[in-house]
């Protein structure tokens, strides 16, 4: 059992090292925008929405609840937002830029908590 635990810790350390040494990317690259928008809605509006597929701009109004995506990864993103204020600010900026309320160039490409979650 101890060998398995040590191997798991070693694998996590190697994955974390490799992921963290890749170039930074914007938070709304690939499919991250979906999960970030759901976490943003949970944080700001208190509702688990369908993210970018909601018919309402959640930066200005409360979206209807939805279950298009599973709640696990958005809940982890929300937890990371609660633990890391810098990450929370980056998520808010990214979602608001995606909705056209900010310039995306002004958003910090800070994804350390997400990269560790991915590891």
C-alpha positions as CSV (number, residue, x, y, z in Angstrom):
1,X,0.0,0.0,0.0
2,X,2.9,2.4,0.8
3,X,4.5,1.7,-2.6
4,X,1.2,2.6,-4.3
5,X,0.9,5.8,-2.3
6,X,4.5,6.8,-3.1
7,X,4.1,6.0,-6.7
8,X,0.9,8.1,-6.9
9,X,2.7,11.0,-5.2
10,X,5.6,10.7,-7.6
11,X,3.3,10.5,-10.6
12,X,1.4,13.7,-9.4
13,X,4.7,15.5,-8.9
14,X,5.9,14.6,-12.4
15,X,2.6,15.6,-14.0
16,X,2.5,18.8,-12.1
17,X,6.1,19.7,-13.0
18,X,5.4,19.0,-16.7
19,X,2.1,20.8,-16.8
20,X,3.4,23.9,-14.9
21,X,6.4,24.3,-17.3
22,X,4.2,24.6,-20.4
23,X,3.6,28.1,-21.7
24,X,0.6,30.0,-20.2
25,X,-2.6,30.1,-22.1
26,X,-5.8,32.1,-21.8
27,X,-8.5,30.7,-19.5
28,X,-11.1,30.6,-22.3
29,X,-8.9,28.5,-24.6
30,X,-10.3,25.1,-25.7
31,X,-13.3,24.0,-23.6
32,X,-12.3,25.8,-20.4
33,X,-14.8,28.6,-21.1
34,X,-17.7,26.3,-20.5
35,X,-16.5,25.2,-17.1
36,X,-15.3,28.7,-16.1
37,X,-18.7,30.2,-17.0
38,X,-20.5,27.7,-14.8
39,X,-18.2,28.3,-11.9
40,X,-18.6,32.1,-12.5
41,X,-22.4,31.7,-12.3
42,X,-22.1,29.6,-9.2
43,X,-19.9,32.2,-7.6
44,X,-21.7,35.4,-8.7
45,X,-25.3,34.3,-9.2
46,X,-25.5,31.2,-6.9
47,X,-26.9,29.0,-9.6
48,X,-25.5,26.0,-11.5
49,X,-26.3,27.1,-15.0
50,X,-25.7,25.7,-18.5
51,X,-22.8,28.1,-18.8
52,X,-22.4,29.8,-22.2
53,X,-25.5,27.9,-23.5
54,X,-27.8,29.8,-21.1
55,X,-30.1,32.2,-22.9
56,X,-29.1,35.0,-20.4
57,X,-25.9,36.9,-20.1
58,X,-24.9,35.9,-16.6
59,X,-22.6,38.9,-16.2
60,X,-25.7,41.1,-16.0
61,X,-28.6,38.8,-15.0
62,X,-29.2,35.5,-13.2
63,X,-29.3,32.6,-15.6
64,X,-31.8,29.8,-15.3
65,X,-30.5,26.6,-13.6
66,X,-29.3,23.8,-15.8
67,X,-27.6,20.5,-15.9
68,X,-26.0,20.3,-19.3
69,X,-22.6,19.7,-17.8
70,X,-21.7,17.6,-14.8
71,X,-21.1,19.5,-11.6
72,X,-17.8,18.0,-10.5
73,X,-15.2,20.0,-12.5
74,X,-17.1,23.3,-12.3
75,X,-17.3,22.8,-8.5
76,X,-13.5,22.2,-8.4
77,X,-13.0,25.4,-10.3
78,X,-15.2,27.2,-7.9
79,X,-13.3,25.8,-4.9
80,X,-10.1,27.0,-6.6
81,X,-11.6,30.4,-7.0
82,X,-12.5,30.6,-3.3
83,X,-9.0,29.5,-2.3
84,X,-7.0,31.7,-4.8
85,X,-8.1,35.3,-5.2
86,X,-5.8,35.9,-8.2
87,X,-7.4,32.9,-10.0
88,X,-10.9,34.2,-9.1
89,X,-10.0,37.6,-10.7
90,X,-8.6,35.9,-13.8
91,X,-11.8,33.8,-14.1
92,X,-14.1,36.8,-13.7
93,X,-12.1,38.8,-16.3
94,X,-12.1,35.9,-18.7
95,X,-15.8,35.3,-18.5
96,X,-16.6,39.0,-18.8
97,X,-14.3,39.3,-21.8
98,X,-16.0,36.3,-23.4
99,X,-19.4,38.0,-23.0
100,X,-18.0,41.3,-24.5
101,X,-17.8,43.4,-21.3
102,X,-14.0,43.6,-21.1
103,X,-11.0,43.4,-23.4
104,X,-9.5,40.0,-23.3
105,X,-6.0,41.4,-23.5
106,X,-6.5,43.0,-20.1
107,X,-7.1,39.5,-18.5
108,X,-4.2,37.7,-16.8
109,X,-3.4,34.3,-18.1
110,X,-3.2,32.7,-14.7
111,X,-4.3,29.1,-14.7
112,X,-2.1,27.5,-12.0
113,X,-5.0,26.1,-10.0
114,X,-6.6,24.6,-13.1
115,X,-3.3,23.1,-14.2
116,X,-2.9,21.5,-10.8
117,X,-6.5,20.2,-11.0
118,X,-5.7,18.7,-14.4
119,X,-2.6,17.0,-13.0
